[in-house]
């Protein structure tokens, strides 16, 4: 009989359940990313912005905002957009923590973070396939 060392002590059911749980959380995260929106409105209600993963989703200007100079309006839009972006980053970070159990600093590039998540998913899928293939080879060798 061939010895498998610590490999023989692996609880395959527990391993599979853990993988299923993680894949479920990752799927939930991917579905909820599109629903994540940051919102902001200036104190006078002149500018309202909604910001999502694809950028600005809504920009509303109250008619009274047209009484401002072009420079004042531009600064108000930029400030409100920055607040909406920060709100999006907070919401995204909270969602990531809630869904995946990871605390994330989104002060860095959020697009890069999404790319990292997709790359991690690909690596995880490859590892899962490799483990399942190895377990199948062992099963065939043992005639199980």
N, CA, C and O of each residue as an XYZ file, in Angstrom:
576
protein
N       0.839     -1.178      0.000
C       0.000      0.000      0.000
C       0.884      1.241      0.000
O       1.879      1.304      0.721
N       0.517      2.218     -0.806
C       1.301      3.439     -0.940
C       0.884      4.452      0.127
O      -0.304      4.614      0.407
N       1.868      5.131      0.721
C       1.597      6.131      1.747
C       1.412      7.494      1.099
O       2.111      7.840      0.146
N       0.471      8.261      1.618
C       0.216      9.603      1.085
C       0.576     10.693      2.081
O       0.360     11.871      1.797
N       1.117     10.337      3.237
C       1.529     11.321      4.236
C       0.357     12.162      4.714
O      -0.750     11.652      4.886
N       0.598     13.444      4.928
C      -0.439     14.354      5.417
C      -1.566     14.529      4.412
O      -2.676     14.912      4.782
N      -1.290     14.252      3.145
C      -2.317     14.409      2.114
C      -3.513     13.505      2.393
O      -4.652     13.867      2.095
N      -3.261     12.350      2.955
C      -4.343     11.401      3.252
C      -5.244     11.895      4.369
O      -6.357     11.393      4.527
N      -4.786     12.876      5.153
C      -5.570     13.385      6.272
C      -6.511     14.522      5.862
O      -7.245     15.046      6.699
N      -6.496     14.900      4.600
C      -7.331     16.006      4.138
C      -8.796     15.598      4.213
O      -9.178     14.524      3.747
N      -9.613     16.467      4.804
C     -11.055     16.267      4.848
C     -11.616     16.855      3.555
O     -11.846     18.061      3.465
N     -11.835     16.004      2.560
C     -12.252     16.447      1.231
C     -13.600     17.154      1.294
O     -13.802     18.159      0.612
N     -14.521     16.646      2.101
C     -15.833     17.297      2.218
C     -15.694     18.717      2.764
O     -16.331     19.648      2.272
N     -14.862     18.866      3.778
C     -14.635     20.191      4.358
C     -13.957     21.105      3.328
O     -14.320     22.274      3.198
N     -12.983     20.572      2.606
C     -12.301     21.330      1.570
C     -13.287     21.799      0.499
O     -13.260     22.961      0.092
N     -14.151     20.902      0.047
C     -15.128     21.240     -0.991
C     -16.138     22.266     -0.488
O     -16.511     23.183     -1.220
N     -16.582     22.115      0.761
C     -17.530     23.073      1.311
C     -16.888     24.449      1.411
O     -17.527     25.454      1.099
N     -15.631     24.504      1.844
C     -14.920     25.781      1.926
C     -14.778     26.435      0.566
O     -14.948     27.647      0.432
N     -14.464     25.631     -0.448
C     -14.330     26.166     -1.805
C     -15.683     26.669     -2.295
O     -15.770     27.752     -2.874
N     -16.737     25.892     -2.067
C     -18.079     26.313     -2.476
C     -18.484     27.611     -1.782
O     -19.059     28.497     -2.413
N     -18.190     27.727     -0.498
C     -18.525     28.937      0.251
C     -17.792     30.150     -0.321
O     -18.383     31.212     -0.514
N     -16.508     29.977     -0.587
C     -15.730     31.092     -1.118
C     -16.202     31.483     -2.517
O     -16.296     32.670     -2.830
N     -16.496     30.503     -3.350
C     -17.002     30.813     -4.686
C     -18.353     31.515     -4.605
O     -18.628     32.422     -5.390
N     -19.193     31.104     -3.667
C     -20.486     31.756     -3.472
C     -20.328     33.208     -3.061
O     -21.035     34.083     -3.562
N     -19.394     33.467     -2.141
C     -19.146     34.850     -1.710
C     -18.593     35.684     -2.857
O     -18.968     36.845     -3.019
N     -17.708     35.102     -3.649
C     -17.146     35.818     -4.783
C     -18.227     36.130     -5.815
O     -18.252     37.226     -6.374
N     -19.112     35.181     -6.070
C     -20.221     35.421     -6.997
C     -21.138     36.522     -6.500
O     -21.569     37.375     -7.276
N     -21.441     36.507     -5.201
C     -22.279     37.544     -4.599
C     -21.607     38.908     -4.739
O     -22.259     39.903     -5.055
N     -20.311     38.942     -4.503
C     -19.563     40.198     -4.634
C     -19.636     40.723     -6.060
O     -19.890     41.909     -6.272
N     -19.415     39.848     -7.044
C     -19.444     40.282     -8.444
C     -20.808     40.829     -8.827
O     -20.898     41.810     -9.566
N     -21.878     40.201     -8.328
C     -23.221     40.683     -8.627
C     -23.480     42.043     -7.991
O     -24.134     42.894     -8.594
N     -22.982     42.252     -6.797
C     -23.288     43.479     -6.077
C     -22.405     44.658     -6.467
O     -22.737     45.797     -6.137
N     -21.299     44.423     -7.154
C     -20.411     45.521     -7.546
C     -21.158     46.543     -8.408
O     -20.991     47.749     -8.224
N     -21.973     46.069     -9.337
C     -22.703     46.976    -10.220
C     -23.738     47.812     -9.496
O     -24.152     48.857     -9.997
N     -24.162     47.365     -8.324
C     -25.165     48.090     -7.558
C     -24.553     49.133     -6.628
O     -25.275     49.926     -6.025
N     -23.257     49.136     -6.513
C     -22.567     50.048     -5.608
C     -22.527     51.448     -6.227
O     -22.008     51.633     -7.327
N     -23.079     52.428     -5.509
C     -23.135     53.802     -6.007
C     -22.772     54.760     -4.880
O     -23.220     54.607     -3.744
N     -21.954     55.750     -5.217
C     -21.638     56.823     -4.284
C     -22.474     58.037     -4.639
O     -22.644     58.353     -5.816
N     -22.994     58.714     -3.637
C     -23.859     59.863     -3.874
C     -23.369     61.066     -3.087
O     -22.816     60.938     -1.994
N     -23.591     62.257     -3.681
C     -23.258     63.494     -2.974
C     -24.110     64.628     -3.530
O     -24.525     64.622     -4.689
N     -24.350     65.592     -2.663
C     -25.094     66.796     -3.045
C     -24.483     67.953     -2.267
O     -24.161     67.808     -1.088
N     -24.321     69.096     -2.918
C     -23.740     70.235     -2.207
C     -24.756     70.759     -1.187
O     -25.939     70.424     -1.247
N     -24.287     71.570     -0.268
C     -25.132     72.014      0.847
C     -26.326     72.856      0.412
O     -27.314     72.926      1.143
N     -26.266     73.494     -0.746
C     -27.377     74.312     -1.239
C     -28.313     73.541     -2.163
O     -29.355     74.054     -2.569
N     -27.935     72.305     -2.493
C     -28.765     71.511     -3.394
C     -28.639     71.919     -4.856
O     -29.506     71.596     -5.668
N     -27.558     72.630     -5.196
C     -27.361     73.063     -6.581
C     -26.858     71.922     -7.474
O     -27.242     71.817     -8.639
N     -25.993     71.072     -6.909
C     -25.360     70.000     -7.682
C     -25.589     68.667     -6.973
O     -25.395     68.544     -5.764
N     -26.003     67.680     -7.751
C     -26.210     66.328     -7.238
C     -25.455     65.384     -8.169
O     -25.571     65.483     -9.391
N     -24.664     64.448     -7.574
C     -23.846     63.526     -8.363
C     -24.019     62.104     -7.816
O     -24.072     61.888     -6.605
N     -24.104     61.146     -8.741
C     -24.029     59.733     -8.403
C     -22.866     59.153     -9.190
O     -22.734     59.385    -10.392
N     -22.020     58.394     -8.494
C     -20.811     57.833     -9.086
C     -20.789     56.336     -8.840
O     -20.968     55.883     -7.710
N     -20.565     55.552     -9.922
C     -20.498     54.100     -9.817
C     -19.217     53.566    -10.421
O     -18.298     54.326    -10.724
N     -19.157     52.252    -10.594
C     -17.930     51.633    -11.096
C     -17.565     52.101    -12.500
O     -16.398     52.037    -12.886
N     -18.543     52.571    -13.269
C     -18.266     53.052    -14.624
C     -18.105     54.563    -14.692
O     -18.014     55.124    -15.784
N     -18.068     55.229    -13.545
C     -17.895     56.671    -13.518
C     -19.176     57.387    -13.123
O     -20.005     56.841    -12.395
N     -19.330     58.612    -13.610
C     -20.491     59.426    -13.264
C     -21.741     58.816    -13.879
O     -21.814     58.614    -15.091
N     -22.726     58.524    -13.033
C     -23.987     57.954    -13.501
C     -25.092     59.005    -13.553
O     -26.052     58.876    -14.312
N     -24.942     60.044    -12.736
C     -25.947     61.094    -12.681
C     -25.267     62.401    -12.323
O     -24.432     62.453    -11.420
N     -25.628     63.454    -13.036
C     -25.182     64.803    -12.703
C     -26.388     65.709    -12.906
O     -26.814     65.954    -14.035
N     -26.930     66.201    -11.798
C     -28.094     67.090    -11.857
C     -27.678     68.475    -11.377
O     -27.004     68.623    -10.357
N     -28.097     69.487    -12.136
C     -27.853     70.874    -11.762
C     -29.194     71.549    -11.534
O     -30.054     71.556    -12.415
N     -29.368     72.112    -10.359
C     -30.585     72.862    -10.051
C     -30.576     74.131    -10.893
O     -29.507     74.696    -11.125
N     -31.731     74.594    -11.356
C     -31.759     75.826    -12.169
C     -31.069     77.011    -11.480
O     -30.491     77.856    -12.164
N     -31.117     77.093    -10.157
C     -30.455     78.193     -9.442
C     -28.936     78.133     -9.592
O     -28.257     79.144     -9.412
N     -28.395     76.951     -9.921
C     -26.955     76.819    -10.098
C     -26.472     77.641    -11.286
O     -25.296     77.998    -11.355
N     -27.373     77.946    -12.226
C     -26.991     78.710    -13.409
C     -26.725     80.179    -13.075
O     -26.206     80.919    -13.911
N     -27.073     80.600    -11.870
C     -26.802     81.977    -11.434
C     -25.352     82.138    -10.984
O     -24.855     83.256    -10.850
N     -24.688     81.022    -10.755
C     -23.275     81.060    -10.368
C     -22.417     81.381    -11.577
O     -22.833     81.175    -12.717
N     -21.225     81.884    -11.325
C     -20.290     82.081    -12.437
C     -19.833     80.711    -12.927
O     -19.962     79.715    -12.216
N     -19.307     80.669    -14.125
C     -18.855     79.378    -14.662
C     -17.757     78.773    -13.791
O     -17.713     77.555    -13.616
N     -16.884     79.590    -13.251
C     -15.814     79.115    -12.377
C     -16.360     78.555    -11.075
O     -15.921     77.501    -10.614
N     -17.328     79.267    -10.476
C     -17.934     78.799     -9.228
C     -18.664     77.477     -9.445
O     -18.560     76.556     -8.635
N     -19.404     77.398    -10.550
C     -20.142     76.173    -10.850
C     -19.180     75.007    -11.093
O     -19.413     73.895    -10.619
N     -18.114     75.263    -11.822
C     -17.118     74.218    -12.087
C     -16.523     73.707    -10.779
O     -16.383     72.497    -10.599
N     -16.172     74.605     -9.869
C     -15.595     74.201     -8.581
C     -16.606     73.416     -7.753
O     -16.244     72.442     -7.092
N     -17.874     73.832     -7.783
C     -18.918     73.132     -7.044
C     -19.133     71.721     -7.599
O     -19.310     70.769     -6.839
N     -19.116     71.597     -8.923
C     -19.264     70.276     -9.557
C     -18.089     69.384     -9.173
O     -18.287     68.228     -8.801
N     -16.867     69.908     -9.258
C     -15.679     69.105     -8.918
C     -15.704     68.657     -7.457
O     -15.384     67.507     -7.156
N     -16.082     69.562     -6.549
C     -16.118     69.218     -5.130
C     -17.190     68.157     -4.856
O     -16.960     67.225     -4.085
N     -18.346     68.299     -5.480
C     -19.431     67.337     -5.272
C     -19.069     65.989     -5.885
O     -19.380     64.943     -5.316
N     -18.417     66.010     -7.036
C     -17.954     64.770     -7.664
C     -16.933     64.063     -6.774
O     -16.970     62.840     -6.641
N     -16.034     64.817     -6.172
C     -15.037     64.227     -5.268
C     -15.726     63.577     -4.065
O     -15.310     62.508     -3.617
N     -16.774     64.215     -3.541
C     -17.517     63.640     -2.415
C     -18.235     62.358     -2.840
O     -18.240     61.373     -2.102
N     -18.840     62.371     -4.027
C     -19.537     61.174     -4.516
C     -18.553     60.034     -4.749
O     -18.861     58.879     -4.457
N     -17.385     60.346     -5.265
C     -16.347     59.334     -5.500
C     -15.878     58.744     -4.160
O     -15.715     57.531     -4.036
N     -15.667     59.601     -3.174
C     -15.263     59.124     -1.844
C     -16.361     58.258     -1.228
O     -16.067     57.256     -0.576
N     -17.625     58.638     -1.430
C     -18.743     57.850     -0.927
C     -18.770     56.484     -1.610
O     -19.018     55.467     -0.961
N     -18.515     56.461     -2.927
C     -18.451     55.190     -3.658
C     -17.335     54.304     -3.099
O     -17.530     53.106     -2.892
N     -16.188     54.892     -2.862
C     -15.057     54.119     -2.350
C     -15.362     53.548     -0.971
O     -15.004     52.405     -0.686
N     -16.015     54.322     -0.112
C     -16.407     53.821      1.210
C     -17.407     52.671      1.068
O     -17.272     51.636      1.721
N     -18.415     52.866      0.205
C     -19.440     51.829      0.016
C     -18.830     50.558     -0.569
O     -19.177     49.450     -0.159
N     -17.925     50.721     -1.524
C     -17.274     49.569     -2.156
C     -16.416     48.815     -1.147
O     -16.416     47.585     -1.107
N     -15.691     49.570     -0.339
C     -14.838     48.960      0.677
C     -15.681     48.211      1.702
O     -15.333     47.101      2.105
N     -16.790     48.817      2.123
C     -17.690     48.151      3.075
C     -18.263     46.880      2.467
O     -18.335     45.847      3.133
N     -18.673     46.952      1.202
C     -19.238     45.788      0.522
C     -18.196     44.678      0.415
O     -18.512     43.505      0.614
N     -16.967     45.044      0.102
C     -15.885     44.066     -0.018
C     -15.634     43.396      1.336
O     -15.449     42.182      1.415
N     -15.631     44.202      2.392
C     -15.412     43.662      3.725
C     -16.561     42.738      4.124
O     -16.334     41.646      4.646
N     -17.797     43.181      3.877
C     -18.968     42.374      4.237
C     -19.030     41.079      3.443
O     -19.344     40.025      3.996
N     -18.734     41.148      2.154
C     -18.896     39.986      1.284
C     -17.720     39.031      1.340
O     -17.906     37.817      1.422
N     -16.520     39.564      1.298
C     -15.336     38.715      1.206
C     -14.536     38.645      2.507
O     -13.594     37.860      2.619
N     -14.911     39.460      3.479
C     -14.188     39.436      4.741
C     -12.815     40.049      4.637
O     -11.921     39.714      5.414
N     -12.638     40.948      3.681
C     -11.333     41.586      3.513
C     -11.503     43.088      3.666
O     -12.415     43.673      3.081
N     -10.636     43.717      4.445
C     -10.647     45.157      4.575
C      -9.813     45.725      3.430
O      -8.683     45.293      3.205
N     -10.372     46.690      2.712
C      -9.734     47.185      1.498
C      -9.555     48.686      1.576
O     -10.471     49.403      1.980
N      -8.396     49.164      1.198
C      -8.140     50.593      1.097
C      -8.321     51.001     -0.352
O      -7.514     50.655     -1.215
N      -9.405     51.751     -0.610
C      -9.686     52.156     -1.984
C      -9.106     53.519     -2.320
O      -9.456     54.099     -3.348
N      -8.227     54.042     -1.476
C      -7.608     55.304     -1.817
C      -6.670     55.103     -3.004
O      -6.285     56.055     -3.682
N      -6.311     53.836     -3.237
C      -5.537     53.521     -4.437
C      -6.511     53.339     -5.599
O      -7.708     53.569     -5.428
N      -6.054     52.951     -6.721
C      -6.826     52.857     -7.956
C      -7.928     51.789     -7.854
O      -7.617     50.601     -7.778
N      -9.225     52.198     -7.852
C     -10.300     51.197     -7.743
C     -10.371     50.269     -8.953
O     -10.758     49.109     -8.816
N     -10.003     50.763    -10.137
C     -10.001     49.899    -11.322
C      -8.969     48.789    -11.176
O      -9.206     47.650    -11.581
N      -7.816     49.130    -10.593
C      -6.775     48.142    -10.350
C      -7.262     47.103     -9.342
O      -6.953     45.918     -9.468
N      -8.024     47.551     -8.342
C      -8.561     46.624     -7.357
C      -9.498     45.615     -8.013
O      -9.421     44.419     -7.728
N     -10.385     46.091     -8.892
C     -11.294     45.177     -9.592
C     -10.514     44.195    -10.451
O     -10.866     43.019    -10.539
N      -9.458     44.680    -11.081
C      -8.595     43.801    -11.883
C      -7.948     42.741    -10.988
O      -7.852     41.575    -11.369
N      -7.504     43.155     -9.796
C      -6.902     42.215     -8.843
C      -7.899     41.149     -8.415
O      -7.547     39.976     -8.292
N      -9.150     41.560     -8.188
C     -10.187     40.599     -7.784
C     -10.425     39.584     -8.896
O     -10.540     38.387     -8.632
N     -10.499     40.057    -10.135
C     -10.714     39.141    -11.265
C      -9.533     38.182    -11.420
O      -9.722     36.996    -11.691
N      -8.326     38.696    -11.248
C      -7.143     37.851    -11.353
C      -7.126     36.814    -10.225
O      -6.766     35.658    -10.451
N      -7.511     37.221     -9.023
C      -7.571     36.272     -7.904
C      -8.589     35.179     -8.181
O      -8.367     34.016     -7.844
N      -9.701     35.550     -8.792
C     -10.714     34.550     -9.128
C     -10.169     33.535    -10.135
O     -10.413     32.336    -10.005
N      -9.435     34.016    -11.133
C      -8.846     33.111    -12.128
C      -7.844     32.155    -11.471
O      -7.838     30.961    -11.768
N      -7.017     32.670    -10.599
C      -6.036     31.834     -9.901
C      -6.760     30.800     -9.036
O      -6.376     29.631     -9.007
N      -7.785     31.225     -8.349
C      -8.565     30.329     -7.501
C      -9.212     29.217     -8.341
O      -9.191     28.047     -7.959
N      -9.789     29.601     -9.493
C     -10.408     28.605    -10.378
C      -9.385     27.581    -10.857
O      -9.670     26.384    -10.891
N      -8.185     28.052    -11.230
C      -7.132     27.131    -11.683
C      -6.714     26.191    -10.558
O      -6.536     24.992    -10.777
N      -6.558     26.739     -9.353
C      -6.156     25.905     -8.214
C      -7.228     24.862     -7.911
O      -6.908     23.708     -7.626
N      -8.483     25.259     -7.971
C      -9.584     24.331     -7.729
C      -9.557     23.204     -8.757
O      -9.697     22.033     -8.405
N      -9.377     23.556    -10.019
C      -9.322     22.559    -11.087
C      -8.146     21.617    -10.884
O      -8.281     20.405    -11.057
N      -6.997     22.164    -10.520
C      -5.813     21.334    -10.278
C      -6.033     20.362     -9.113
O      -5.687     19.184     -9.208
N      -6.608     20.861     -8.018
C      -6.859     20.005     -6.852
C      -7.846     18.900     -7.217
O      -7.638     17.738     -6.868
N      -8.907     19.257     -7.909
C      -9.903     18.253     -8.278
C      -9.305     17.216     -9.231
O      -9.615     16.029     -9.132
N      -8.461     17.657    -10.140
C      -7.795     16.720    -11.045
C      -6.886     15.766    -10.298
O      -6.859     14.569    -10.585
N      -6.138     16.300     -9.335
C      -5.241     15.464     -8.531
C      -6.032     14.469     -7.699
O      -5.657     13.300     -7.610
N      -7.126     14.922     -7.086
C      -7.966     14.002     -6.311
C      -8.558     12.916     -7.203
O      -8.678     11.768     -6.776
N      -8.926     13.256     -8.419
C      -9.464     12.257     -9.349
C      -8.393     11.238     -9.729
O      -8.682     10.044     -9.816
N      -7.147     11.699     -9.957
C      -6.051     10.776    -10.279
C      -5.796      9.826     -9.114
O      -5.581      8.633     -9.326
N      -5.816     10.340     -7.895
C      -5.617      9.495     -6.716
C      -6.749      8.482     -6.604
O      -6.506      7.305     -6.335
N      -7.967      8.925     -6.806
C      -9.120      8.023     -6.738
C      -8.972      6.889     -7.746
O      -9.246      5.735     -7.420
N      -8.535      7.208     -8.985
C      -8.365      6.176    -10.004
C      -7.242      5.213     -9.638
O      -7.349      4.008     -9.865
N      -6.152      5.758     -9.065
C      -5.033      4.888     -8.668
C      -5.442      3.925     -7.566
O      -4.974      2.787     -7.521
N      -6.314      4.382     -6.678
C      -6.756      3.542     -5.573
C      -7.972      2.708     -5.939
O      -8.497      1.968     -5.107
N      -8.420      2.827     -7.181
C      -9.613      2.120     -7.656
C     -10.819      2.371     -6.775
O     -11.514      1.433     -6.386
N     -11.070      3.625     -6.460
C     -12.237      4.006     -5.626
C     -13.396      4.438     -6.496
O     -14.457      4.792     -5.980
